[in-house]
Structures are given as C-alpha cells and as structure tokens.
Amino acid sequence: MQNAAELHKQAVVIDGLIIANWGRELFEDMRRGGLTAANCTVSVWEGFQGTVNNIAAFNRYYQEHADLIRPVRTTADILKAKEEGRTGVILGFQNAHAFEDQLGYVEIFKQLGVGIVQMAYNTQNLVGTGCYERDGGLSGFGREVVAEMNRVGIMCDLSHVGAQTSKEVILESGKPVCYSHCLPAGLKDHPRNKSDEELRFIADHGGFVGVTMFAPFLKNGINSTIDDYVEAIAYVMELVGEDSIGIGTDFTQGHDQNFFEWLTHDKGYARRLTRFGEIINPEGIRTIGEFPNLTEALLRHGFSPRQVEKVMGGNWMRVLKDVWGA
C-alpha cells in the first residue's frame, strides 16, 4: 500500500468549505495540514458592503501572509499554490444575500475573486429558501441569478438550501452545482443532512458532493472519530460514485460561542433557527493541521490511492474547471 504521508504530499488537497477565524495562526495550520486550496467563507448574513469589507480584509491577508496563502481565481492558480507550497484561497459565500436585489453584483463579486456562492443560508432570501423553512422553491429572480452565475463562472452551492429550491437550481443550472459541505440523512436524520434521493439526484445531473465532518450532523455527534467521518464519505460515494465526491470539512477553527450565536439566528440577530450544542471536531481531525490523518484513514478503510486522490481534491479540480472555465 502506498505510504499515506507520501500520497498526501503529492495529492492536490482541496477543502470545499472552511469558515474559520482567519489569521496567521490559521494559515499556518493550513500549511501544516498540507492544504492546497480551500473555499473560504467571506459572507453569511452580510449584505453587499459588509461582504466587500470581508474581501478587502482577505486582500490584506494576501499581502501580510504571502508566504502562506495566495488568491485563487482559476484551477491553474490551485496548481501554482501546490508548486509554491502555499494554500490557495477560493473566496466563497454561504448566502446569496450579498447580491441584494442587484443582478449586476454577481459579476462584480466574480471580478473580486468569488468562485462559489451558496444560494441561501438556512432561511428565505430573494433567490430561494433555506433548509430550516417551508420551501417555496427558486424565485424568478433566483433563476436570473443562477443564469448569471453560470455566465460569469461562479459555482452554485446548495448545502444549507431547502430540498425544493435545491432541486430547481440543479435543473436550472447549465453548469455543475454542489453541496459543498453536507452529510447523508441515511446515517443521521437532521434538517441539514441530505437524503439518498437528493444525493443521487445532484450526481445524476452532473453535480458534486463535498462531505462535511461537522460533529452535530454526524451519527455519533461530538463522540465521533475520523473513522465516523470516513464512514460518511464511503456512504456518499456508494450513492454518487467516486468521481462526484470530495471534502468540505466546515472547519470553524478559532471561533467562540458568540460566532455560533450569530450563525444560528436568522440574519445573525433575529429568531433562533437551531442549536448546535457543544461542537467538537471528530477525534483524529480536530484541527486543519491534522488533515494528513484523513488520507491515512481513507487508505486504512480500503480506498485505493487513486480514489483517495480524487476524494481529497482531484474531483474538486475537475468540477471547478468546468464551472470557472479555466
């Protein structure tokens, strides 16, 4: 069997969703974990101005921590990050709210480096419905947003989106869409987890599934280990195939309780949507720096080296190139 450390070192490792407390300590841990690139959240409840401010902060990070991170706009940039020994940053939204009611903002954010946008975060917005509300489906404006995202090359993400809205986005989009970070309801029934039918549907229509390790959604909750995470990856791969699956950890590293209170209230301040309870990442991958343990665990559970390379980032590379066009 190929040495896990060698395989991890040679692989393109992409995390489809990180929403951590950004700073040098976090970027150093990304390098420790051998991360080639990550989808880094810069918008959840923020509107246009707040999101632009978050992107401006990342522009400063690129300068201040140029030895550790670099911006990503194309898959060629991801390969450059690999060559340089840096982590490529894909700017991403977890809510289309920052587009406000202006279709033209979609292209503006693309020009600012945004590559992935989730259509809704848990609740209703102008595009569609989140997973914690009665789902009214994709709006007329939402259809325009999907078409514009297809045109400019931004990937549609459906992780926190309601089932009906998700289905309509999958059918509406001319480009592959994703669940960047989700888990199967077949292992744990939870509003954020996706049914076998939903997982098959997105894959059957050319879409992509990033599997998360967020403990409240895993079968064994905060008692989960890296082996429980691998079980979820194997479960999803059985449904969608080895070419339509990747990693989207949902690392929230470095954040305090106030951050989770903001996340779990509608618009960040209104009604409570959910309670996560205690959040402890699975034993064996508590921090981003422990990412190499995942390669080892996949091999230990019978994944071939080729499958591991696909899951750890190869599949993300292919689908992002399709959406971005480069």
N, C-alpha and C positions, 0 to 999 in steps of 0.2 A: 504494500500500500504506500502511496506517495506520502512523504513527510508533510504533516499538516502545516508546520511553520513555513516550509518552502512553498507550499501551494498558496498559502495566504499572502506571502510576499510577492508572488508572481501574478496573482489574480488582480483584476480591476474590482475593487470593493466599493460598492455604492449603497449608501443608506438612503432609502426613499423618503424618510421623514425624521428630522430632528427638530425639537423645539426647546433647546437648552438655554441656559443662561450664558449668553455669548461673552467671550473674553479670552485672554491669553491662556488661562488655565484649561479652558475647554478645548481650545485649538491644539494645545499641546497633547491633550488626551486623544484627540482625533488622530494625531500622528502616531502616538503610542499604539493605537488600535489598528494602524495601517489603513485608514480610510482614504480611498482615492477621491471620493466625492460624496456630497450629501445634499439633500433637499432641505434647506434651512428656512424655517418659517419666519417671515417678516410681517405677516398680517393675519390677525384673527378677528378681533372686533373693531379694529381701527378703520377709519374712513380713508379717503384719498390722502389728506395732509399727514395724518399720523403714520400712514404706510410709507409715504415718501421720506418722512423723518427717519424711519427704521432703516430704509435703504441707504440713506445718507450716512447713518451710523456704520453700516457694513462697508461703505466706501472708505471710511476712516480705518476700519479694521484691516482692509486690504493693504493700506499703507503702513499701519503700525505693526502688523504681524505678517509682513510679506514673506518672511522666512517659513511660515507655516501654512498659509492659505492663499488661494488665488480665485478670482471670479471665473465662473463657467457660463458660457453662452452657447457653446457647441460641444458635441461629443469629442471633437478634436482637442478642446480645452481640457476635457477629463483625461485624455491620454497624455497631454502635456503635464498635467498635475502629477500623474503617475511617474513620468520621467524625472520630474523635478523633486520628487519626494515631498510634495505639498498636498494639502487636501483642497479639492475644488469645491467651491460654494455655488450651488444652484439656489437662487432666491425663489421662494415659494410662498403662496398664500394658503391659509386654511379656510378662507371665506372670500367669495367674490364681492363682498360688501364694499371693498375699496374702489371698485369700478363705479360705485354710486349709481346714478342713472345715466351715465355718460359712456356710450359705446366707444367713443374715441380714446377713453382712458385705457382700454385694453392694449392698444398698440403703444401708448406712452409707457406703460409698465413693461412691455416687452423690450422696448428700447432701453429701459433702465436695468435690464438683466433678469427679469422674472421669467421662469421657464415652466412652472407648474402652478395651477390655481385650482383649489377646491371650490366647487360650485356653491356650497352652503355649509355653514358650521352649526350643526345641531338644530337650528331653528330656521324659520322662514326668512328669506331675503327677496330682493327683486327678481332673482333668477329662478329660484325654486325652493324646495323645502328640505330641512334637516331631518335627522333620524329620530328626534325626540318630539315631533309634532305630527298631526294628521297631514298626510302628504297630498298636496294639491297638484303635484307634477311640475314640469318645466313650463315657465311662463313664456308668453310671446317674446318679451324682452330677452328672456333666457335663451331662446332659440337664436336670437341675433348674437348674443354673447358667445355661444358655442361656435357659431359660424365664424365670428371674428377671431376667436382663439385659434381655430383651425387655420385661418388665413395667415395670421402673424406667427404661428408656431408656439403656442402655449398649450401644455397638456392639461386636459380636464381631469380633475381628481374627484372621486365620489366617496371617500372614506366615511365622512360624517353626514352623508346625504341620505335622504329618505329613499325607500325602495322604488317608489313610482317615479320620482324625479330622476333617480339613477338610471332606471330602465329607459326613460325617454331621452336622457343625454346620450346613452350608449347607442341608441337608434338614430339620434340626430347627428352625431359627430361623424365626420368623414375621416377622422384620424383616430388612432387608438386612444382609449381613455383608461384610467386606472383607479383602483383602490390602492392608494399609496401605502396605507397602513391599516390593516384590518385583521380580524381573526374569524375563524369559522364558528357559526352558531351550532354546528353539529357537535362541537366539543364543549361549548358553554352557551346557553341561551342568554343573550344580552342584546339590548336595542342597538348597540354599536357593532355587533357581530353580524356577518353575512351568511345567509342560508346557502346550502349546497346549490340550490337552484340559481341564486344570484351569482355565485362564484362561477358556475358553469356558463351562465348567460354572458357575462362580460368577456370570458375567454373565448367563447364561441363566436363573438363579434370582434375578435382581434384585440381585445383589451388585456389588461395586465393587473396582477395582484401582488402587492407588497404585503408581507406578513409581519404583523407587529408582535412585540413581546410585552405590551403594557399589561402589567400583572392583574388589574381588576377584571380584565376580559379573558384571561387565561383560565383554564379548567381548575387549577389549584390556587388561583388568586395569588396572594402575597407569599404563599408557600411554594410557588413554582420554582423550577430549576431550568437550566439551559436545555435539559432533556425534554421538558414540557414544551418549550419553545420549538425544538426540533420536531416534536410530535405534531404540533400545529402546522409546521411547514410541510411535513410529509403528507398530512391530511389534505391540505390545499393542493399540493402537487398531484395527488391522486385524482383530484377533480378537474384541474385546469391543464395538466401536462407540464413537462419540465421546461418548456420554452416561454411560459406565460407567468412565471413566478419569480419574486425577488424578495429583498429585505426592506422593511420600513419600520425601524425599531420604535419610533415615537419616544426617543430619549428626552427626558425632561430634566436632565442633569443640572444641578446647581440652583434650582428654583425652590422658593419657600412656599409656605401654605397660602400666603396672600395671592400668589400667582395662580394656584389651583382654584381659589375662590373666584378670581376674575374669569378663569376659563369656564367654570361650571355654572355661571349665572348668565342669563340671556343678555346679550350686548355687553357683557362684562360687569354689569351692575344691577340688572333687573331681577326677574324671578329665578329661583334656583331650578336648574334643569336636571342635575344629577349629583350624587355624592360618590366620590371615588373611594373614600375611606383612606386607609393607610396605603401608601404607594412604595413598594419595594421591588426593584427590578429582579428578575429571576437570578437565583444563585448561579454563579459562573459567568454572568454577563451583567454585573451590577453597574459597570461603567463602560463608557465608549472605549477606553483603553483595553478592555478585555475582549474586544472584537475577535482576535485570533482564536479564542476558545470556541467560537461558533463554527469556524472552519473545521476544527478538530472534532467537534460534536457531530457535525454532519457526516464526516468520514466515518466516525465511530458507529453511527446509526445506519451505515450501508449505502450512503450516497457515493456515487463514483466521483473521481476528481473532476471529470467533465461536467457532471451535474452540479457539483459544488461551485465551480467557476461560473456557471450560468446563474445559479441562485444568488451568489454573492455580489454579482454586478454585471455579468455578461448580458443577461436578458434586459436589464435596465438600459444598457448601452444601445442595444438594438432598437428598442421601442422609442427611446428618446430621439435617436437619429431619425426615425420615421416621422415623429411629430415635429421636431425642430427643423428638419430638412438639412441638417449638417452635423 
